Amino acid sequence: MEPFRFVFMADCQLGCYASFSGATEADVVEYAKRGMRVQAVPKAEGFEWDAGNYRTAIAMANALGPDLVVMGGDMVDDPFDQAQYDEVIGITDGLDAPMYWVPGNHDIGEDTDHPTVRSIDNYRERFGPDHYMFEHKGATFIVVDTVIWSHAELVPEEWETQLAALKDSLATAQGRDGPTLVFGHHPLFLRDPQEADDFFNVPRIRRHPLLDLLADHGVTAFFCGHWHRNGGGTYRGIEVIVSGAVGFPLGDDPSGIRIVDVDAGGVSHTYLPLETGE
């Protein structure tokens, strides 16, 4: 296969900063109990803070000259806010490389968590399909909808459809020489495949069958966001790469993007903070 470079980024989430702004010290304590580091900043409106970060991320991506960019979900904070969506698309228009979208819970969840027929239709009308595959220079890219993996209670038929599609995509990829890379929003795990269920990871009832399915088909890496900080680990040869947010951080890692180099030997990657681009 021909070596190439792409950028992975996640959680530009226009509107997120305003949602967390205005938190009291008591709120900060409660967020900390849920594993989120939130600073007590003055109340803000709109999404200019997040949009500024996203503009910087796009400029950094252009400077790096990747073949393509994958956005790992949570492009907006409110799935039905047209202004947030319009701004995301307007900023993305400045990207020199093709952009591939991955659905996040804030993009496709009716309540920013649980998808419904209406919210799935809304996402597909705006961003296109929520699960698909494509090939690039011998590598197979598979985009999955982890929002449905995590919460299919209201759309059980979508889970069955997407699981079947994933199996078909993996079987197709297994017949190719290059690496198979899977992209979702929710981490399969944050640090440990055996960790307890959490708001930020895929529930164990589905996590372990999915991990084994990916491993059985020789998947090289699973890229995701959602945690708003860096994390991940390995399981049966799969590297799970949890990438920090372009937007509002919820841990110690700064806002940033990830540069990924792919060759026949696999992938190597580096997280680049937005502050310096280094």
C-alpha positions as CSV (number, residue, x, y, z in Angstrom):
1,M,0.0,0.0,0.0
2,E,1.0,3.6,-0.5
3,P,1.8,5.5,2.8
4,F,-0.3,8.5,3.6
5,R,-1.3,10.9,6.4
6,F,-4.6,11.9,7.7
7,V,-5.9,14.0,10.6
8,F,-8.4,12.8,13.3
9,M,-10.2,15.4,15.4
10,A,-13.3,15.2,17.6
11,D,-15.7,17.3,19.6
12,C,-15.5,20.8,18.1
13,Q,-19.0,20.9,19.6
14,L,-20.1,24.4,18.8
15,G,-22.1,25.7,21.8
16,C,-20.4,23.5,24.4
17,Y,-18.4,26.3,26.1
18,A,-21.6,28.3,26.7
19,S,-23.3,25.2,28.1
20,F,-20.6,24.7,30.7
21,S,-20.1,28.4,31.4
22,G,-21.6,30.0,34.4
23,A,-21.0,26.9,36.6
24,T,-20.8,27.6,40.3
25,E,-18.2,26.1,42.6
26,A,-20.8,23.6,43.7
27,D,-21.4,22.7,40.1
28,V,-17.7,22.2,39.6
29,V,-17.7,19.7,42.5
30,E,-20.6,17.8,41.0
31,Y,-19.0,17.7,37.6
32,A,-15.8,16.3,39.2
33,K,-17.8,13.5,40.8
34,R,-18.8,12.5,37.2
35,G,-15.2,12.6,36.0
36,M,-15.3,16.0,34.3
37,R,-12.9,18.8,35.1
38,V,-15.0,22.0,34.5
39,Q,-13.7,25.5,35.3
40,A,-16.0,28.1,36.8
41,V,-16.0,30.7,34.0
42,P,-18.4,33.6,33.5
43,K,-21.6,32.8,31.7
44,A,-21.3,33.0,27.9
45,E,-23.8,32.9,25.0
46,G,-23.5,31.6,21.5
47,F,-20.6,29.5,20.1
48,E,-17.8,31.8,19.2
49,W,-15.3,30.3,21.7
50,D,-15.8,26.8,20.1
51,A,-15.8,28.2,16.6
52,G,-12.5,29.9,17.2
53,N,-11.0,26.6,18.3
54,Y,-12.4,24.9,15.2
55,R,-11.0,27.5,12.9
56,T,-7.6,27.0,14.4
57,A,-7.9,23.2,14.0
58,I,-8.8,23.6,10.3
59,A,-5.9,25.9,9.8
60,M,-3.6,23.4,11.5
61,A,-4.9,20.6,9.4
62,N,-4.3,22.6,6.2
63,A,-0.8,23.3,7.2
64,L,-0.1,19.6,7.8
65,G,-1.4,18.7,4.3
66,P,-3.2,15.5,5.1
67,D,-5.0,13.3,2.5
68,L,-8.2,13.6,4.5
69,V,-9.7,14.5,7.8
70,V,-12.1,12.5,10.0
71,M,-14.2,14.4,12.5
72,G,-15.1,12.0,15.3
73,G,-18.4,13.3,16.3
74,D,-20.1,16.1,18.4
75,M,-19.8,18.7,15.7
76,V,-22.6,20.7,17.5
77,D,-23.9,20.9,21.0
78,D,-27.6,21.0,20.1
79,P,-28.6,18.5,17.3
80,F,-31.4,20.8,16.1
81,D,-29.6,24.2,16.2
82,Q,-29.4,25.4,12.6
83,A,-27.0,28.2,13.4
84,Q,-24.5,25.8,15.0
85,Y,-24.7,23.5,12.0
86,D,-24.3,26.3,9.5
87,E,-21.2,27.6,11.3
88,V,-19.6,24.1,11.4
89,I,-20.2,23.7,7.7
90,G,-19.0,27.3,6.9
91,I,-15.7,26.7,8.8
92,T,-15.2,23.3,7.3
93,D,-15.5,24.8,3.8
94,G,-12.1,26.2,4.4
95,L,-10.5,22.8,4.7
96,D,-8.3,21.8,1.8
97,A,-8.8,18.0,2.3
98,P,-12.0,16.0,2.2
99,M,-13.9,15.8,5.6
100,Y,-15.5,12.6,6.7
101,W,-18.1,12.9,9.5
102,V,-18.7,10.5,12.4
103,P,-22.0,10.9,14.5
104,G,-21.7,12.0,18.1
105,N,-24.4,11.9,20.8
106,H,-24.8,15.7,20.4
107,D,-25.3,15.3,16.7
108,I,-27.8,12.4,16.5
109,G,-29.3,12.1,20.0
110,E,-32.8,13.4,20.4
111,D,-31.9,14.5,24.0
112,T,-28.2,14.7,23.1
113,D,-27.9,11.0,24.2
114,H,-30.7,8.7,22.9
115,P,-31.3,8.6,19.2
116,T,-34.8,8.5,17.7
117,V,-36.1,8.0,14.2
118,R,-36.5,11.8,14.0
119,S,-33.0,12.6,15.3
120,I,-31.4,10.0,13.0
121,D,-33.2,11.5,10.0
122,N,-32.1,15.0,11.1
123,Y,-28.5,13.9,11.2
124,R,-28.6,12.1,7.8
125,E,-30.1,15.1,6.2
126,R,-27.4,17.4,7.5
127,F,-24.2,15.3,7.5
128,G,-25.0,12.2,5.4
129,P,-24.9,8.6,6.4
130,D,-24.1,7.7,10.0
131,H,-22.3,4.5,9.1
132,Y,-20.3,3.7,6.0
133,M,-16.9,2.5,4.7
134,F,-14.4,3.7,2.1
135,E,-10.9,2.7,0.9
136,H,-7.9,5.0,0.7
137,K,-4.6,4.0,-0.7
138,G,-5.1,0.4,0.4
139,A,-6.4,1.2,3.9
140,T,-10.0,0.5,4.8
141,F,-11.9,3.2,6.8
142,I,-15.1,2.1,8.6
143,V,-17.3,4.7,10.3
144,V,-19.7,3.5,12.9
145,D,-22.5,5.0,14.9
146,T,-21.5,4.4,18.6
147,V,-24.5,6.5,19.7
148,I,-26.7,3.6,18.6
149,W,-24.2,1.1,20.0
150,S,-24.6,2.8,23.4
151,H,-28.4,3.7,23.3
152,A,-30.5,1.8,20.9
153,E,-33.5,1.6,23.3
154,L,-35.7,3.7,21.0
155,V,-34.4,2.4,17.7
156,P,-33.6,-1.3,18.2
157,E,-33.9,-2.1,14.5
158,E,-31.1,0.4,13.8
159,W,-28.7,-1.6,16.1
160,E,-29.5,-4.8,14.2
161,T,-29.1,-3.1,10.8
162,Q,-25.8,-1.5,11.7
163,L,-24.3,-4.6,13.3
164,A,-25.0,-6.5,10.1
165,A,-23.5,-3.7,8.0
166,L,-20.4,-3.7,10.3
167,K,-19.9,-7.4,9.9
168,D,-20.2,-7.0,6.1
169,S,-17.7,-4.2,6.1
170,L,-15.2,-6.1,8.2
171,A,-15.4,-9.1,6.0
172,T,-14.8,-7.0,2.9
173,A,-11.8,-5.2,4.6
174,Q,-10.3,-8.5,5.7
175,G,-9.7,-9.4,2.0
176,R,-7.5,-6.4,1.5
177,D,-3.8,-6.0,2.2
178,G,-3.9,-2.6,4.1
179,P,-4.9,-1.9,7.7
180,T,-8.5,-1.6,8.8
181,L,-9.3,1.5,10.8
182,V,-12.6,2.0,12.6
183,F,-14.0,5.4,13.7
184,G,-16.7,6.0,16.2
185,H,-17.5,8.7,18.8
186,H,-17.8,6.7,22.1
187,P,-14.7,4.9,23.3
188,L,-15.1,1.2,23.5
189,F,-13.1,1.7,26.7
190,L,-11.4,4.7,28.3
191,R,-8.3,3.0,29.8
192,D,-9.1,-0.7,30.4
193,P,-11.3,-3.1,28.4
194,Q,-12.7,-4.5,31.7
195,E,-13.6,-1.1,33.2
196,A,-17.1,-0.5,34.5
197,D,-19.9,1.1,32.4
198,D,-19.6,4.9,32.3
199,F,-21.3,7.8,30.5
200,F,-18.3,8.0,28.3
201,N,-17.8,4.4,27.2
202,V,-19.7,1.7,25.3
203,P,-21.7,-0.5,27.8
204,R,-20.0,-3.8,28.5
205,I,-22.9,-5.8,27.3
206,R,-22.0,-4.7,23.8
207,R,-18.4,-3.6,24.3
208,H,-16.9,-7.1,24.6
209,P,-18.7,-8.7,21.7
210,L,-17.8,-5.7,19.5
211,L,-14.2,-5.8,20.6
212,D,-14.0,-9.5,19.8
213,L,-15.7,-8.9,16.4
214,L,-13.1,-6.2,15.5
215,A,-10.2,-8.3,16.7
216,D,-11.4,-11.4,14.9
217,H,-11.3,-9.4,11.6
218,G,-7.8,-7.9,12.2
219,V,-8.8,-4.3,12.9
220,T,-5.6,-2.2,13.5
221,A,-7.1,0.7,15.4
222,F,-10.3,2.2,16.7
223,F,-10.3,6.1,16.8
224,C,-12.9,7.9,19.0
225,G,-13.5,11.1,21.0
226,H,-16.3,11.9,23.4
227,W,-14.2,11.9,26.6
228,H,-12.7,15.4,25.9
229,R,-9.3,14.1,26.8
230,N,-6.8,11.5,25.6
231,G,-6.9,7.9,26.6
232,G,-7.2,4.4,25.3
233,G,-5.3,1.2,25.3
234,T,-5.0,-2.2,23.5
235,Y,-7.2,-5.3,23.2
236,R,-6.1,-8.3,21.2
237,G,-4.0,-6.3,18.9
238,I,-6.5,-3.4,18.4
239,E,-5.3,0.0,19.5
240,V,-8.1,2.1,21.0
241,I,-7.2,5.7,20.5
242,V,-9.3,8.2,22.5
243,S,-8.5,11.7,21.3
244,G,-8.9,15.0,23.1
245,A,-11.4,17.6,22.0
246,V,-10.9,20.4,19.5
247,G,-13.3,22.2,21.8
248,F,-13.9,22.4,25.5
249,P,-11.5,20.1,27.5
250,L,-12.9,18.0,30.4
251,G,-9.6,16.7,31.6
252,D,-5.9,17.7,31.8
253,D,-5.3,17.5,28.0
254,P,-5.5,20.7,26.1
255,S,-7.7,21.2,23.0
256,G,-6.1,19.6,20.0
257,I,-6.0,17.4,16.9
258,R,-4.3,14.2,16.1
259,I,-2.0,13.6,13.1
260,V,-1.9,10.0,11.9
261,D,0.6,8.3,9.5
262,V,-0.4,5.1,7.9
263,D,1.7,2.5,6.1
264,A,1.8,-1.2,5.6
265,G,3.1,-1.7,9.1
266,G,0.1,0.0,10.7
267,V,-0.4,3.5,12.2
268,S,1.6,6.0,14.2
269,H,0.0,9.1,15.6
270,T,0.7,12.3,17.7
271,Y,-1.7,14.6,19.5
272,L,-1.1,18.2,18.7
273,P,-2.4,20.9,21.1
274,L,-4.1,23.8,19.5
275,E,-2.1,26.3,21.4
276,T,1.2,25.7,19.6
277,G,0.5,23.2,16.8
278,E,3.6,21.3,17.9
